[in-house]
């Protein structure tokens, strides 16, 4: 399967040139770009690991791309990596953009477990096949 | 500022209260020198008096009939601080290019209204006065809601930002579709459509306004099959999905029962129809707030009173009331789709939903500065006759904080529902990517779509099937400060 989290997952994987343009768009808007990675792609896994702090004061996309490449050196192929952009403007104060830049070479996907409970109701649990193994050894 | 003049009654005061019938303008409802207080609620009405009725008297009558007056003088006024409670018409302007009609500005003291109650606000402002005989027609155009009043409401249960955080979706419009055919599918068949659309790439599917609990599909069955579809699509994509389960019912008890069941099944969103009424809407908004539920409002019925310019209530007023009442989604027009929607007027609605401060903008139909004082943002929904080929126009006109709903434009795809959903999602992502790269999407839009279709056969087919579908009719509800009525482009 192909994980479709993030703003651009239905497009072919973005090239570094395309990623750079999106990063520059965020910086021009005054947003802080953040790099995160995980090997637990559950849709409710909110807190991916941070690759350093969100970059509040980088003047252009090159700084972010340098860090992204450092992160890739450590995790590429075995983890998902995403970029997100924080907007500190009052009444927003949250993310404005989030998209995947890298995904593991193989994405086995999720199993949907059903527990039949009272009436005809079912309790659903979504479990990533990869998450059966310990963190760091999943992909 | 709220002090009442306690000086002794003069001869003038005595004659004001002698029994009989008096012109409204002489009873204190016309005060051209009045300066509205920061805490006043202000309404602007479009007034069309009967032939021979003076516009000032007509406007003063509207102020009177929507506040303290009755048709004759009553001495019991004098037991009250009646100067304070009287609504004051302070300005009457001719409507541009519309002889025989006027904009009347009327200020209401805050104490005329129960805090936090749309029922009370609307009973006052649009209660009796719309049937008043000396007027041919009357329309409530806009209201200035003071911060002191705004703060008595909870506002949206969830709001745009928290909705995005819960769904983990940022930087692009959300995509939805209404299940079609809207009537007749069994629960099992209905869930099939939900699954296909969500698996294909949509974020949401939606019950239509009149899907409640009919012989062909009872509500429990629909909820159970829909949640199977949502969970299966979620596991198949690794992405949060949802379906607006319509809990509209005949009684509050029915609606609470349906909402509780939706919650128990793990739905992230429920929906209600505007026709359930303001009190029921506020009750459901409070329920949604208590239960971490996103609350979608379908504006069923609004066009009966919002569409014609001379009589009724403008949708911008309904938008303001609904942001106060606390819904999270509201259908606010598409501009390019099949339903009424002048571009300028629609822009006005979208601003009222999403901005924290909306400045006066007569060309957009916004008569007053409106300060929302951090009230959460209301997600506008564009639905009705839109398709992937319009993606550049939709994003240009409506921005990214909007739910774009392609019902026919998903389910009617020649290769099936998943293909339809995929076409929409690819078109959307390609257009956002291009916009962020600084491309001029309005002009390059068709080219961007064609490029994206190169790696997406379903999009190519969608562009081909719907290439000539447009709904270019002149709008009926347009701002008067724009010289020409505008057709969607």
Interface residues (C-beta under 8 A of the other chain):
Chain A: X1 X3 X4 X5 X7 X8 X9 X10 X11 X12 X14 X18 X21 X22 X25 X41 X42 X43 X44 X46 X84 X85 X90 X91 X92 X93 X94 X95 X96 X97 X98 X99 X109 X110 X111 X112 X120 X121 X122 X123 X124 X126 X128
Chain B: X161 X164 X165 X168 X169 X170 X171 X172 X201 X224 X227 X228 X231 X232 X234 X235 X236 X237 X238 X239 X240 X264 X265 X266 X356 X374 X377 X422 X425 X426 X429 X430 X432 X433 X436 X437 X438 X452 X455 X456
